[in-house]
Amino acid sequence: MTEYERSRTMPADAGRVFDRAADAGRLDRWLPRELHVHVEDPPAVTVHEDRADRDTPALLRARPEQLRLEWGTRDEGAYAGWLQVAGVEGGTSEVTVHLSFFDDRHDPGRDAVATALDSSLRRLEEQVRGHTG
């Protein structure tokens, strides 16, 4: 198993950040550009990965009372992850994203994951700031 984690401070309170991150209609606006989530019958979703040109059945659960999103593959148990928002003083918050790959065939590698996580957190911050849609 391989695990990755990244954090970023956001210029908004934790509730606002979580609402943006958990909005199923806006996931494509902050997730890695090569991933597309199609919500079916929540918590069931399908994730299309452009790189492999394949769809993967997955689960996505929002836990608003914990300011937490959790996800993972439905059938094959290849990967799982979570996003946690925590309030920080001064009306800011910290977002942490954690990924676990249980099957090395699904792990794109340290550099690719680091780039994707950093980009996703930057895009989420743009959403929170209101710069995009």
Residue frames as a rotation matrix with the C-alpha (Angstrom) as fourth column:
MET 1
0.582 0.813 0.000 0.00
0.813 -0.582 0.000 0.00
0.000 0.000 -1.000 0.00
THR 2
-0.639 -0.726 0.254 1.20
0.731 -0.676 -0.093 3.49
0.239 0.126 0.963 -0.87
GLU 3
0.427 0.785 -0.449 -0.14
0.880 -0.474 0.010 6.64
-0.205 -0.400 -0.893 0.76
TYR 4
-0.593 -0.516 0.617 0.08
0.638 -0.770 -0.031 10.32
0.491 0.376 0.786 -0.15
GLU 5
0.359 0.716 -0.599 -1.08
0.913 -0.403 0.066 13.45
-0.194 -0.571 -0.798 1.63
ARG 6
-0.657 -0.477 0.584 -1.10
0.575 -0.818 -0.021 17.18
0.488 0.322 0.812 0.95
SER 7
0.139 0.680 -0.720 -2.51
0.911 -0.373 -0.176 20.19
-0.388 -0.632 -0.671 2.81
ARG 8
-0.613 -0.263 0.745 -3.25
0.563 -0.807 0.178 23.78
0.555 0.529 0.642 1.91
THR 9
-0.583 0.405 -0.704 -4.55
0.471 -0.537 -0.700 26.79
-0.662 -0.740 0.122 3.80
MET 10
-0.309 0.601 0.737 -7.70
0.852 -0.170 0.495 28.32
0.423 0.781 -0.460 2.28
PRO 11
-0.981 -0.130 0.146 -8.84
0.075 -0.940 -0.334 31.96
0.181 -0.317 0.931 2.63
ALA 12
-0.167 0.973 0.158 -12.34
-0.609 -0.227 0.760 31.10
0.776 0.031 0.630 3.90
ASP 13
-0.154 0.172 0.973 -14.06
-0.941 0.274 -0.197 29.51
-0.300 -0.946 0.119 6.86
ALA 14
-0.864 -0.333 0.379 -14.20
-0.282 0.942 0.185 25.71
-0.418 0.053 -0.907 7.02
GLY 15
-0.072 0.928 0.366 -17.93
0.238 0.372 -0.897 25.46
-0.969 0.022 -0.248 6.26
ARG 16
0.587 0.259 -0.767 -17.63
-0.573 -0.537 -0.620 27.44
-0.572 0.803 -0.167 3.03
VAL 17
-0.389 -0.818 -0.424 -14.62
-0.912 0.278 0.301 25.41
-0.128 0.504 -0.854 1.91
PHE 18
-0.769 0.135 0.625 -16.34
0.002 0.978 -0.208 22.12
-0.639 -0.159 -0.753 2.66
ASP 19
0.301 0.953 -0.041 -19.52
0.010 -0.046 -0.999 23.19
-0.954 0.300 -0.024 0.85
ARG 20
0.376 -0.248 -0.893 -17.47
-0.887 -0.375 -0.270 24.00
-0.268 0.894 -0.361 -2.25
ALA 21
-0.666 -0.743 -0.063 -15.46
-0.737 0.643 0.209 20.77
-0.115 0.186 -0.976 -2.09
ALA 22
-0.734 0.391 0.555 -18.49
0.098 0.870 -0.483 18.55
-0.672 -0.300 -0.677 -1.45
ASP 23
0.138 0.817 -0.561 -20.74
-0.606 -0.378 -0.700 20.05
-0.784 0.436 0.442 -4.14
ALA 24
-0.014 -0.122 0.992 -21.22
0.405 0.907 0.117 17.08
-0.914 0.403 0.036 -6.51
GLY 25
0.819 0.408 0.404 -22.01
0.528 -0.257 -0.810 19.43
-0.227 0.876 -0.425 -9.39
ARG 26
0.845 -0.535 -0.019 -18.67
-0.524 -0.820 -0.233 21.20
0.109 0.207 -0.972 -8.98
LEU 27
0.669 -0.612 0.422 -16.26
0.093 0.631 0.770 18.29
-0.738 -0.476 0.479 -8.38
ASP 28
0.496 -0.470 0.730 -14.80
0.868 0.279 -0.410 18.56
-0.011 0.837 0.547 -11.90
ARG 29
0.807 -0.147 0.572 -13.84
0.025 -0.959 -0.282 22.15
0.590 0.242 -0.770 -11.14
TRP 30
0.498 -0.676 0.542 -11.26
-0.867 -0.385 0.316 21.18
-0.005 -0.628 -0.778 -8.54
LEU 31
0.683 -0.265 0.681 -10.44
0.032 0.942 0.334 17.48
-0.730 -0.206 0.652 -9.02
PRO 32
-0.494 -0.869 0.031 -7.51
0.007 0.032 0.999 16.55
-0.870 0.494 -0.010 -11.27
ARG 33
-0.189 0.441 -0.877 -8.47
-0.847 -0.525 -0.081 17.52
-0.497 0.728 0.473 -14.82
GLU 34
-0.676 -0.132 -0.724 -8.19
-0.593 0.681 0.430 13.91
0.436 0.720 -0.539 -16.04
LEU 35
-0.886 0.424 -0.189 -10.83
0.459 0.736 -0.498 12.66
-0.072 -0.527 -0.847 -13.56
HIS 36
-0.626 0.768 0.137 -14.55
-0.586 -0.579 0.567 13.11
0.515 0.275 0.812 -14.11
VAL 37
-0.936 0.330 0.124 -17.12
0.098 0.581 -0.808 12.06
-0.338 -0.744 -0.576 -11.51
HIS 38
-0.522 0.844 -0.126 -20.59
-0.383 -0.099 0.919 11.04
0.762 0.528 0.375 -12.64
VAL 39
-0.764 0.321 0.561 -23.00
-0.553 0.125 -0.824 10.88
-0.334 -0.939 0.082 -9.71
GLU 40
-0.695 0.549 -0.464 -25.41
0.019 0.659 0.751 7.98
0.719 0.514 -0.469 -10.00
ASP 41
0.563 0.819 -0.112 -27.34
0.066 0.090 0.994 6.94
0.824 -0.566 -0.004 -6.91
PRO 42
-0.130 -0.751 0.647 -25.36
-0.666 -0.418 -0.618 8.47
0.734 -0.511 -0.446 -4.03
PRO 43
0.451 -0.831 -0.325 -23.08
-0.374 -0.507 0.777 7.37
-0.811 -0.229 -0.539 -2.62
ALA 44
0.209 -0.367 0.907 -22.51
0.699 0.704 0.124 5.45
-0.684 0.608 0.403 -5.89
VAL 45
0.548 -0.149 -0.823 -20.53
-0.552 -0.803 -0.223 7.34
-0.628 0.577 -0.523 -8.54
THR 46
0.702 -0.462 0.542 -18.52
0.689 0.634 -0.352 6.44
-0.181 0.620 0.763 -11.61
VAL 47
0.395 -0.676 -0.622 -15.09
-0.254 -0.732 0.633 7.98
-0.883 -0.092 -0.461 -12.11
HIS 48
0.919 -0.172 0.356 -13.83
0.392 0.289 -0.873 8.34
0.047 0.942 0.333 -15.66
GLU 49
0.301 -0.907 -0.294 -10.06
0.072 -0.285 0.956 8.56
-0.951 -0.308 -0.020 -15.94
ASP 50
0.834 0.033 -0.550 -8.88
-0.500 -0.374 -0.781 10.14
-0.232 0.927 -0.295 -19.21
ARG 51
-0.104 -0.992 -0.067 -5.34
-0.955 0.081 0.285 8.73
-0.277 0.094 -0.956 -18.91
ALA 52
-0.810 -0.160 0.564 -6.57
-0.132 0.987 0.089 5.12
-0.571 -0.002 -0.821 -18.95
ASP 53
-0.588 0.694 -0.415 -9.82
-0.737 -0.248 0.629 5.95
0.333 0.676 0.657 -20.81
ARG 54
-0.564 0.420 -0.711 -11.84
0.389 0.895 0.220 3.85
0.728 -0.152 -0.668 -18.41
ASP 55
0.127 0.706 0.697 -14.71
-0.640 -0.479 0.601 4.12
0.758 -0.522 0.391 -15.98
THR 56
-0.765 -0.375 -0.523 -14.38
0.178 0.657 -0.732 2.86
0.619 -0.653 -0.436 -12.43
PRO 57
0.413 0.908 -0.071 -17.33
0.259 -0.042 0.965 2.27
0.873 -0.417 -0.252 -10.08
ALA 58
-0.730 -0.682 -0.042 -16.69
0.294 -0.258 -0.921 4.20
0.617 -0.684 0.388 -6.89
LEU 59
0.347 0.769 -0.537 -18.29
0.896 -0.102 0.433 5.56
0.278 -0.631 -0.724 -3.75
LEU 60
-0.651 -0.455 0.608 -18.31
0.239 -0.883 -0.405 9.17
0.721 -0.118 0.683 -2.60
ARG 61
0.290 0.725 -0.625 -19.63
0.874 0.065 0.481 10.11
0.389 -0.685 -0.616 0.82
ALA 62
-0.310 -0.274 0.910 -19.91
-0.104 -0.942 -0.319 13.57
0.945 -0.194 0.263 2.28
ARG 63
0.050 0.258 -0.965 -19.90
0.942 0.308 0.131 13.83
0.331 -0.916 -0.228 6.06
PRO 64
0.173 0.055 0.983 -20.87
0.185 -0.982 0.022 17.47
0.967 0.179 -0.180 6.64
GLU 65
0.963 0.240 0.124 -20.91
-0.076 -0.202 0.976 17.13
0.260 -0.949 -0.177 10.42
GLN 66
0.549 -0.836 -0.027 -17.21
0.546 0.334 0.768 16.20
-0.633 -0.436 0.639 10.21
LEU 67
0.629 -0.268 -0.729 -16.35
-0.601 -0.763 -0.238 18.48
-0.493 0.588 -0.641 7.24
ARG 68
-0.446 -0.786 0.428 -15.06
-0.418 0.606 0.677 15.37
-0.791 0.122 -0.599 5.51
LEU 69
0.534 0.460 -0.709 -15.37
-0.845 0.308 -0.437 13.69
0.018 0.833 0.553 2.09
GLU 70
-0.247 -0.585 0.772 -14.49
-0.431 0.780 0.453 10.02
-0.868 -0.221 -0.445 1.67
TRP 71
0.570 0.414 -0.710 -14.17
-0.815 0.173 -0.553 8.05
-0.106 0.894 0.436 -1.53
GLY 72
-0.449 -0.747 0.490 -12.88
-0.552 0.663 0.505 4.81
-0.702 -0.044 -0.711 -2.95
THR 73
-0.681 0.166 -0.713 -13.37
-0.600 0.432 0.673 2.14
0.420 0.886 -0.195 -5.56
ARG 74
0.197 0.912 0.359 -16.55
-0.980 0.180 0.082 0.12
0.010 -0.368 0.930 -5.21
ASP 75
0.920 0.331 -0.212 -15.66
-0.361 0.924 -0.125 -3.35
0.155 0.191 0.969 -6.46
GLU 76
0.577 -0.745 -0.334 -11.93
0.263 0.557 -0.788 -3.76
0.773 0.367 0.517 -6.69
GLY 77
0.918 -0.198 -0.344 -10.65
0.319 -0.147 0.936 -2.01
-0.236 -0.969 -0.072 -3.56
ALA 78
0.343 -0.832 0.435 -7.81
0.818 0.037 -0.574 -0.39
0.462 0.553 0.694 -5.53
TYR 79
-0.739 -0.601 0.305 -7.75
0.386 -0.748 -0.541 3.00
0.553 -0.282 0.784 -3.84
ALA 80
0.423 0.808 -0.409 -9.43
0.877 -0.253 0.408 5.19
0.226 -0.531 -0.816 -1.24
GLY 81
-0.651 -0.653 0.388 -9.09
0.513 -0.755 -0.409 8.74
0.559 -0.067 0.826 -0.10
TRP 82
0.342 0.756 -0.558 -10.45
0.937 -0.316 0.147 11.50
-0.065 -0.574 -0.817 2.02
LEU 83
-0.378 -0.324 0.867 -10.55
0.316 -0.926 -0.208 15.26
0.870 0.196 0.452 2.22
GLN 84
0.154 0.361 -0.920 -10.75
0.988 -0.027 0.155 16.94
0.031 -0.932 -0.360 5.63
VAL 85
0.003 -0.084 0.996 -11.42
0.201 -0.976 -0.083 20.62
0.980 0.201 0.014 6.26
ALA 86
0.051 -0.048 -0.998 -10.39
0.997 0.057 0.048 22.16
0.055 -0.997 0.051 9.57
GLY 87
0.859 0.300 0.416 -11.02
0.280 -0.954 0.110 25.69
0.429 0.022 -0.903 10.76
VAL 88
-0.262 -0.931 -0.254 -8.01
0.927 -0.169 -0.336 27.85
0.270 -0.324 0.907 11.54
GLU 89
0.052 0.302 -0.952 -8.13
0.676 -0.712 -0.189 31.15
-0.735 -0.634 -0.241 13.39
GLY 90
-0.586 -0.265 -0.766 -8.81
-0.176 -0.881 0.439 34.32
-0.791 0.392 0.470 11.44
GLY 91
0.395 0.872 -0.288 -11.55
-0.517 -0.048 -0.855 32.85
-0.760 0.486 0.432 9.23
THR 92
-0.128 -0.469 -0.874 -9.21
-0.957 0.290 -0.015 30.62
0.260 0.834 -0.486 7.26
SER 93
0.751 0.348 0.561 -9.14
-0.490 0.864 0.120 26.85
-0.443 -0.365 0.819 7.06
GLU 94
-0.456 -0.883 -0.113 -6.80
-0.802 0.352 0.482 24.02
-0.386 0.310 -0.869 6.22
VAL 95
0.734 0.635 -0.241 -7.71
-0.671 0.622 -0.405 21.33
-0.108 0.458 0.882 3.71
THR 96
-0.431 -0.824 0.369 -5.93
-0.698 0.563 0.442 17.99
-0.572 -0.068 -0.818 3.79
VAL 97
0.632 0.521 -0.574 -6.29
-0.764 0.542 -0.350 15.38
0.129 0.660 0.740 1.06
HIS 98
-0.290 -0.663 0.691 -5.11
-0.699 0.640 0.321 11.82
-0.654 -0.390 -0.648 1.68
LEU 99
0.487 0.382 -0.786 -4.90
-0.826 0.494 -0.272 9.02
0.285 0.781 0.556 -0.91
SER 100
-0.138 -0.478 0.868 -4.24
-0.582 0.748 0.319 5.33
-0.801 -0.461 -0.382 -0.30
PHE 101
0.205 0.119 -0.972 -3.45
-0.915 0.374 -0.147 2.97
0.346 0.920 0.185 -3.18
PHE 102
0.340 0.024 0.940 -3.98
-0.618 0.760 0.204 -0.67
-0.709 -0.650 0.273 -2.21
ASP 103
0.645 -0.121 0.754 -3.10
0.576 0.726 -0.376 -1.93
-0.502 0.677 0.539 -5.69
ASP 104
-0.191 -0.855 -0.483 0.18
0.202 -0.516 0.833 -0.66
-0.961 0.061 0.271 -7.16
ARG 105
-0.529 0.028 0.848 -1.25
0.842 0.142 0.521 -0.89
-0.106 0.989 -0.099 -10.68
HIS 106
0.500 0.799 0.335 -3.49
0.801 -0.574 0.173 2.08
0.331 0.182 -0.926 -9.84
ASP 107
0.513 -0.413 -0.753 -0.74
0.416 -0.648 0.638 4.19
-0.751 -0.640 -0.161 -8.26
PRO 108
0.927 -0.121 0.355 0.45
0.294 -0.355 -0.887 6.73
0.233 0.927 -0.294 -10.85
GLY 109
0.022 -0.993 -0.113 3.61
0.854 0.077 -0.515 7.40
0.520 -0.085 0.850 -8.84
ARG 110
-0.054 -0.127 -0.990 4.83
0.890 -0.456 0.010 9.94
-0.453 -0.881 0.138 -6.31
ASP 111
-0.889 -0.371 -0.267 5.52
0.231 -0.869 0.438 12.81
-0.395 0.328 0.858 -8.73
ALA 112
-0.694 0.686 0.216 2.23
0.199 -0.106 0.974 12.45
0.692 0.720 -0.063 -10.62
VAL 113
0.162 0.775 -0.611 0.22
0.886 0.159 0.436 12.25
0.435 -0.612 -0.661 -7.40
ALA 114
-0.311 -0.343 -0.886 2.02
0.755 -0.655 -0.012 15.23
-0.577 -0.673 0.463 -5.83
THR 115
-0.998 -0.061 0.034 1.36
0.068 -0.734 0.676 17.32
-0.016 0.676 0.736 -8.94
ALA 116
-0.393 0.919 0.005 -2.31
0.369 0.153 0.917 16.27
0.842 0.362 -0.400 -9.06
LEU 117
0.144 0.438 -0.887 -2.88
0.986 0.017 0.168 16.95
0.089 -0.899 -0.429 -5.36
ASP 118
-0.593 -0.438 -0.676 -1.19
0.521 -0.849 0.092 20.35
-0.614 -0.297 0.731 -5.47
SER 119
-0.950 0.270 0.158 -3.14
0.008 -0.485 0.874 21.32
0.313 0.832 0.459 -8.59
SER 120
-0.158 0.951 -0.265 -6.43
0.633 0.304 0.712 20.14
0.758 -0.055 -0.650 -7.10
LEU 121
0.031 0.128 -0.991 -5.91
0.953 -0.303 -0.009 22.06
-0.301 -0.944 -0.131 -3.89
ARG 122
-0.862 -0.363 -0.354 -4.96
0.229 -0.902 0.366 25.18
-0.452 0.235 0.861 -5.86
ARG 123
-0.752 0.640 0.159 -8.10
0.095 -0.133 0.987 24.82
0.653 0.757 0.039 -8.01
LEU 124
0.064 0.770 -0.634 -10.25
0.908 0.219 0.358 24.34
0.414 -0.599 -0.685 -4.90
GLU 125
-0.373 -0.264 -0.889 -8.78
0.688 -0.722 -0.074 27.53
-0.623 -0.639 0.451 -3.46
GLU 126
-0.999 0.042 0.029 -9.73
-0.007 -0.681 0.732 29.34
0.051 0.731 0.680 -6.68
GLN 127
-0.308 0.944 -0.120 -13.28
0.480 0.263 0.837 28.03
0.822 0.200 -0.534 -6.29
VAL 128
0.061 0.287 -0.956 -13.39
0.995 -0.089 0.037 29.22
-0.074 -0.954 -0.291 -2.69
ARG 129
-0.696 -0.401 -0.595 -12.10
0.376 -0.910 0.174 32.65
-0.611 -0.102 0.785 -3.66
GLY 130
0.349 0.931 -0.111 -14.85
0.290 -0.219 -0.931 32.81
-0.891 0.293 -0.347 -6.30
HIS 131
-0.377 -0.591 -0.713 -12.50
-0.511 -0.510 0.692 33.27
-0.773 0.625 -0.109 -9.25
THR 132
-0.898 0.096 -0.430 -14.16
-0.344 0.457 0.820 30.50
0.276 0.884 -0.377 -11.25
GLY 133
-0.347 0.862 -0.369 -17.74
-0.168 0.330 0.929 29.32
0.923 0.385 0.030 -11.73
